[in-house]
Amino acid sequence: MPTGPLYMLQVYYRVLGSRSVETLMPLTFLGAFLFAMMGTLDSARGRIMSHAGARFQSPLERRVFNAALRKSAHSPDRDLLHILLHILLHTIYVNPCYYVVIYIAGGRLSDTSSANVL
C-alpha cells in the first residue's frame, strides 16, 4: 500500500536532486513490481475469501431460506405493513424537518448573498 508514496519520496529526494536516470529506472521497475505483486496477492485473497464464503453459505442457505419462508408464511401482510409505516413516518416526521431546515438555510443564504452584493 505505501508503494506510491514511498516511490514519490524517493523520486523527489534521490532522482530530482541528482537528475539521475540510473536511479529513476530501478525505482520505477521496483514500484511497478510491487504494484503487480499487490494486485496478484489481492486477487488471490479475493478468490480465497470467495471460496471460504461459498463454503460457509452453502450449508446455511437452505436452513435460512426455510426459516424465512416459515416466518413470512405466518404473517404475509407484515411486509406491506412495514412499507406503509415507513411511508407514513417519513411523511409525518422527516418531510417537515426537511422543510424547516431548507427554510432556515434559505433565509440565511439569501441574507449573506444580498450582503455580498451590497
C-alpha positions in Angstrom: 0.0 0.0 0.0 2.7 2.6 0.7 4.4 1.9 -2.6 3.1 5.0 -4.3 4.1 7.5 -1.6 7.5 5.8 -1.0 8.2 5.9 -4.7 7.4 9.6 -4.9 9.5 10.4 -1.9 12.5 8.5 -3.4 12.0 10.3 -6.7 11.9 13.7 -5.1 14.9 13.1 -2.8 17.2 10.9 -5.0 16.3 11.5 -8.6 15.3 15.1 -8.9 18.3 16.4 -6.8 20.9 14.4 -8.8 18.9 14.2 -12.1 19.9 10.6 -12.3 18.1 8.4 -14.8 20.1 5.5 -13.5 18.3 5.8 -10.1 14.9 6.5 -11.6 14.8 3.3 -13.7 15.4 0.8 -10.8 12.9 2.8 -8.6 10.3 2.7 -11.4 10.8 -1.1 -12.0 10.7 -1.8 -8.3 7.5 0.3 -7.9 5.8 -1.5 -10.9 6.9 -4.9 -9.5 5.5 -4.0 -6.0 2.2 -2.8 -7.5 2.0 -6.0 -9.6 2.6 -8.1 -6.5 0.0 -6.2 -4.6 -2.5 -6.9 -7.4 -1.7 -10.6 -7.6 -2.0 -11.0 -3.8 -5.2 -9.1 -3.7 -6.6 -11.3 -6.5 -5.6 -14.4 -4.6 -7.1 -13.1 -1.4 -10.3 -12.3 -3.2 -10.5 -15.8 -4.6 -9.7 -17.5 -1.3 -12.3 -15.4 0.5 -14.9 -16.1 -2.1 -14.4 -19.8 -1.8 -14.5 -19.5 2.0 -17.7 -17.6 1.8 -19.3 -20.1 -0.6 -18.3 -23.0 1.8 -19.8 -21.0 4.7 -23.0 -20.1 2.8 -23.9 -23.5 1.3 -24.8 -25.4 4.4 -26.7 -22.5 5.9 -28.5 -21.4 2.7 -31.3 -23.9 2.8 -32.0 -23.6 6.5 -32.1 -19.8 6.5 -34.4 -19.8 3.4 -36.8 -22.2 5.0 -36.8 -20.3 8.3 -37.6 -17.0 6.5 -40.3 -18.7 4.4 -41.9 -20.1 7.5 -41.8 -16.8 9.3 -43.3 -14.9 6.3 -46.0 -17.6 5.9 -47.4 -16.8 9.3 -48.0 -13.1 8.5 -47.9 -12.3 4.8 -49.3 -8.8 5.3 -46.4 -7.8 7.6 -44.2 -6.7 4.7 -46.9 -4.4 3.4 -47.5 -3.0 6.9 -43.8 -2.2 7.2 -43.8 -0.4 3.9 -46.9 1.6 4.8 -45.5 2.5 8.2 -42.2 3.7 6.6 -44.1 5.9 4.2 -46.3 7.3 6.9 -43.5 8.0 9.4 -41.4 9.6 6.6 -44.2 11.8 5.6 -45.1 12.9 9.2 -41.6 13.3 10.7 -38.9 13.7 8.1 -40.5 15.9 5.5 -41.5 18.8 7.9 -38.0 18.7 9.4 -36.5 18.9 5.9 -38.7 21.8 5.0 -37.7 23.7 8.2 -34.0 23.1 7.6 -34.4 24.3 4.0 -36.4 27.4 5.1 -33.8 28.3 7.7 -30.8 27.7 5.4 -32.5 29.5 2.6 -33.1 32.6 4.7 -29.5 32.6 5.9 -28.2 32.1 2.4 -30.4 34.9 1.0 -29.1 37.2 3.8 -25.5 36.5 3.0 -25.9 36.8 -0.7 -27.6 40.2 -0.5 -24.9 41.4 1.8 -22.2 40.3 -0.6 -23.9 42.2 -3.5 -24.1 45.5 -1.5 
